């Protein structure tokens, strides 16, 4: 299969998965996700149950599918923007664009993503493009003495994503009662001061 054909197949798969997820998001406006059956979702999406299981192994994989859509957006729209020689600035770009994505896609989607079980997130994390990109940036930042070396890049990546996710989860659980953009800037100011390399790192 040539590269162009592979790309078309991937885009078609992404489009169909996205359509199923979007129908699910519409359904949870009136019915909690846990109360939805696969049949309910299939009827709303106009697909067979067999088609559903072609794209998702189980209903809860819809939640991982939402994370996949985030990663696709970050890969295609955000990663090309990460051109600064200052790796902390690249991380700030990720944080701001992550908040922008969550804000533009709404509170209900954010709530649904936050309902992912920790085991699901742990399984997906190690191959997640966003996780891998952040770890790569942090490793470069440590080599350049821009990022603290108090923890290895993998641990810093975990902490960064936990904190980043926490900002958006709080916003969604409070039903968007404050500006997510402004809160993310506050997070950047506070969290990134602890990420910066200092003389104390030399004393480790």
N, C-alpha and C positions, 0 to 999 in steps of 0.2 A: 504494500500500500504506500503510495507516494505521500510526500509531506502535505501537499495541498488537500488530498483526499482525507488524510488523517485529521487535518484541521477542520474540514467540513463536517466530518463525523463527530468530532468533539463538540463543535458549535451546535450541531443538531441535538446532541445528547444534553448539552447544557441548557438549551432552549426548552426541551421537553421537561427536564427536571425542574426548571424554573417555573414552568406553567403549572406543574403539579403542586409545587410549593406555594405559588401564589393562590391557587384555589384553596389550599389548606389554610392560608392566612385569612382568606375571606370567611371561611367556615368558623374559625375560632373567634370571630367577632360576636357570634351568638352561642357557640358551643365550646366548652373547654377542650383543649387538645386531647387530654387523656380520655375524654368521653367519645371522641370521634373514632369511628371504625374505618378500616381500610376501604370497605364498601362505600361508606359515606363520601370519602375523598374521591374514589373512582367515579361515582355517580356525578359529583360536582365537576370533575375534570373531563368527563366524557370519555373515559378509558376503561379498559377491562382490568380485572384484578391481576391477570397475568402480566399486562403491560406495566402496572404499578410495580410488581415484583421484579420486573426487568431492570427498573431504575433504582429501586430501593429494596434492600433485603428484608426490612421490617419497618413498621411505622415510625419508630423512634429515629430511624436513619434520615427522616425528613429534617430533623434538627441539625444533624451533621451536614445535610445538604445546604442548609442556610449558611453554615460556616464556610462551606465550599464556595458559595456565591460571593462571600466577603473576600475570600482569597483570590478568586478570579478577578474581582474588581481591583484589588491591591496589585496583583501581578500586572494587569493590563494598563491601569490608569495611574498608579502611584509609584511603583518600583522605578519606572523611567525618570521620575522626578528626583530620585535619591542620588544626586550628583555632587553634593557638597563634600569638600575635603574634610569638613568637621563632621564626624560621625554622630555627634549629639544633635546637630541640626537635621541630619537625615532621620533620626529617631523622632524628633519633634514633628517633622513632616508626616511620618506615619501616624503619630498620635492625632494630629489635626485632621488628616484625611479619614482616619477611622471614625472620628466623631462626626465628620461631615456625612459619611456614608450612613451611619446609624440614624442620624438626624433626618436625612432625606428619605429613609425607608420606613420611618415611623416607630411608634412606641410598641405596638403589638408584635412586630417582628423582633424587636429587641427583647421583649419579655419571653418570646418563644425560644430564642437563642439561649437566654439565661436559664431556661429550664432544662438544658442538656445536663445529663448526669455527669458527675466528675469522671467516672470510668470511661464514658464515651469520649470525653474531651482528652483524657490521657492517651487513649488508643490512637486518636486522630492526630494529636499534637506533634508527634515525632516526624510525621511526614507532611505536616501542614506548611505550605509555602511561606506564610507569614512568619511562623515560628522560625523556620530556617533562615529567612532573610534577616530577621532581627538578630539572631545568633551570629550571623555573618558580620553584620554591622558592628555589633558589640565586640567581637573578636578583633576586628580592624581597629576599633576605637581604643582597645587596650594596647595593641601594638604601637599605636601612635601616642600613647599616654594622654588620651583625651577622656577615657572612661575608666572608672575605678577598677582596680584589680582585686578588690576584697573578696569577690566571688568569681568563679569561672563564667564565661559567657552563657553557658547553658542555664545556669542558675539565675543569672541576671535576666535572661530571656523569660524564664518562668515568672519571675517577680514582676517584670515589666508588663507582661500580658495579663497577669492577675490584676494588677492595679488599673490597667487600661480598661479591662472588662468591668471592673468594679465601678468606675465612673459612669459607664453607660447603663449598667444594671440599676444603679441608684436612680439615675434620671428616668428610666422607664418605670420603675416601681413607684416613683413619685408622680407618674403620669405627665412627665414633661413640664413640671411646675416651675422650672427655671431653665435658663439658656444652657444647653449642652456645650455650645461653642465656648461660652465664657467659663464654664466649669472646667473644660478641658485645658484652657489656658492657665487656670489656677493650678491644675494638676501638673502641667508642664513646669511651671515656676517652682513648685515644691519638690516634685519627684526628681527632676533633672538636676537639681542642686546636689542631690545625694549620689547621682550617677557620675558626676564629674570627677576626674582624676585630681588628687591632691597630694601634698607632700607626705601625708600619712600613709599613702599607698607604698611609698618608698621604704617605710619603716617596717613593713610586714616581713 
